[in-house]
């Protein structure tokens, strides 16, 4: 795990965009794992800015897989994660909608939706780099505290607090779906490179627990310690609770320019 304390959300966006572009230039048919929410938005905006300026790579051969999807929304609902990721990233990069995948929330096939999504990811060759955010309680995707560290894509019930947190995207908490399909922690760990972004003081305790605490289902993001290639990008507020912050800063300053992330 490489912990990268940076000076601002802008620096994080630049670093995250560099990582994605490096992967796509090296592998034009790259498979990207995408997360929704406010955390990755600056990085997505930076990728689109570079693409529109003509300095980014071509995304014509790229395939994308979303981390999760609401269950119970009407098809095409603007708050579905498929619609959200199209609006916030993939349309701006010119990625065809048929190359953007998410768990299938159709109620008739819900029982086997997780297994089908796992098979789809495997058929694409697995995820090359996976965007991740972290919840204030340490959750990854919709794997709340207590989730199995070996969990696979499955249906999960949203807690009342999570529905309240997501109500800002809907009219009220009552309009937020009760269930989601989410990649499991075991599924996430199969991506070749995990890119976690944590910004703001509200994420500081969770980031510290994930990076420096014990590996435990009480902090689902701590499972990242078991992965061989994790990059954690933090702003000053997000890094404020790290015990080894001075060490991470020193290592980053001495990092060879050619090494990359």
Residue pairs with C-beta under 8 A, 6 or more apart in sequence:
1 211
1 224
1 225
1 227
1 230
1 232
2 230
2 231
2 232
2 261
3 211
3 232
3 234
3 239
3 242
3 244
3 248
4 15
4 231
4 232
4 233
4 234
4 248
4 252
4 261
5 234
5 236
5 239
5 242
5 245
5 248
5 249
5 252
6 12
6 15
6 233
6 234
6 235
7 235
7 236
8 235
8 236
9 42
9 199
9 235
10 42
11 235
12 42
12 43
12 197
12 199
12 233
12 234
12 235
13 42
13 43
13 45
13 46
14 46
15 233
15 261
16 40
16 43
16 46
16 131
16 195
16 197
16 233
17 43
17 46
17 47
17 50
18 260
18 261
19 129
19 193
19 195
19 231
19 260
19 261
20 32
20 43
20 47
20 129
21 47
21 50
21 56
21 57
22 260
23 30
23 32
23 128
23 129
23 193
24 30
24 32
24 57
24 58
24 59
24 62
25 57
27 128
28 57
28 58
28 60
28 61
28 62
29 61
29 62
29 63
30 61
30 62
30 63
30 128
30 129
31 62
31 63
31 64
31 65
31 121
31 124
31 125
31 126
31 127
31 128
32 62
32 63
32 64
32 65
32 127
32 128
32 129
32 130
32 131
33 64
33 65
33 66
33 67
33 127
33 129
33 130
33 131
33 188
33 191
34 40
34 64
34 65
34 66
34 67
34 85
34 89
34 90
34 131
35 66
35 67
35 130
35 131
35 132
35 133
35 141
36 66
36 67
36 68
36 81
36 84
36 85
36 88
37 133
39 133
39 134
39 197
39 198
39 199
40 131
40 133
40 197
41 88
43 131
43 197
44 88
44 89
44 92
47 56
47 89
47 92
47 93
48 89
48 92
48 93
50 56
51 59
51 92
51 93
51 94
52 92
56 93
59 93
59 94
59 95
60 94
62 93
62 95
62 99
63 99
63 100
63 101
63 124
64 85
64 90
64 95
64 99
64 100
64 101
65 101
65 102
65 117
65 120
65 121
65 124
65 127
66 81
66 82
66 85
66 100
66 101
66 102
66 103
67 81
67 130
67 132
67 141
67 182
67 183
67 188
68 81
68 102
68 103
68 141
68 142
68 180
68 181
68 182
68 183
69 80
69 81
69 82
69 102
69 103
69 104
69 105
69 180
69 181
70 77
70 79
70 80
70 81
70 105
70 177
70 179
70 180
71 105
71 107
71 110
71 155
71 177
71 178
71 179
71 180
71 181
72 105
72 107
72 177
72 178
72 179
73 79
73 80
73 105
73 177
76 83
77 83
78 84
78 87
79 169
79 170
80 102
80 105
81 102
82 100
82 102
85 100
85 102
86 97
86 100
90 97
90 100
101 117
101 120
101 121
102 117
103 113
103 114
103 117
103 153
103 181
103 182
103 183
104 113
104 116
104 117
104 181
105 113
105 181
106 113
109 116
110 155
110 181
113 153
113 155
113 181
114 152
114 153
114 154
114 155
114 181
115 153
117 153
117 181
117 183
118 152
118 153
118 187
121 127
121 187
121 190
126 190
126 191
126 192
127 190
127 191
127 192
128 191
128 192
128 193
129 191
129 192
129 193
129 194
129 195
130 188
130 191
130 193
130 194
130 195
131 195
131 197
132 140
132 141
132 188
132 194
132 195
132 196
132 197
132 221
132 224
133 196
133 197
133 198
134 140
134 196
134 198
134 203
134 206
134 207
134 210
134 221
135 144
135 206
136 202
136 203
136 205
136 206
137 144
137 145
137 206
137 219
138 145
138 206
138 209
138 210
138 218
138 219
138 220
138 221
138 222
139 145
139 147
139 220
139 221
140 185
140 188
140 220
140 221
140 223
140 224
141 182
141 183
141 188
142 156
142 158
142 162
142 180
142 182
143 151
143 156
143 182
143 184
143 185
143 220
144 156
144 159
144 162
144 220
145 217
145 218
145 219
145 220
146 217
146 218
147 184
147 185
147 217
147 220
148 184
148 185
148 186
148 217
149 185
149 186
149 215
149 217
149 220
149 223
149 226
150 184
150 185
150 186
151 184
151 185
151 186
151 187
152 183
152 184
152 186
152 187
153 181
153 182
153 183
153 184
153 187
154 181
154 182
154 184
155 179
155 180
155 181
156 179
156 180
156 181
156 182
157 178
157 179
158 166
158 176
158 177
158 178
158 179
158 180
160 173
163 173
163 176
163 178
164 173
166 176
167 173
167 175
167 176
169 176
170 176
185 220
185 223
188 194
188 223
189 223
189 224
189 226
189 227
192 229
193 229
193 230
193 231
194 224
194 227
194 229
194 230
194 231
195 230
195 231
195 233
196 210
196 221
196 224
196 230
196 231
196 232
196 233
197 232
197 233
197 234
198 204
198 206
198 207
198 232
198 233
198 234
198 235
198 238
198 239
199 234
199 235
199 237
199 238
200 235
200 237
200 238
201 237
201 238
201 240
203 237
203 238
204 237
204 238
204 239
204 240
204 241
205 241
206 219
206 221
207 221
207 232
207 234
207 238
207 239
207 241
207 242
208 241
208 242
208 243
209 219
209 221
209 222
210 219
210 221
210 222
210 224
210 225
210 232
211 224
211 225
211 232
211 242
212 242
212 243
212 244
213 219
213 222
214 222
215 222
215 223
215 225
215 226
216 222
224 230
224 232
231 261
234 242
239 245
239 248
242 248
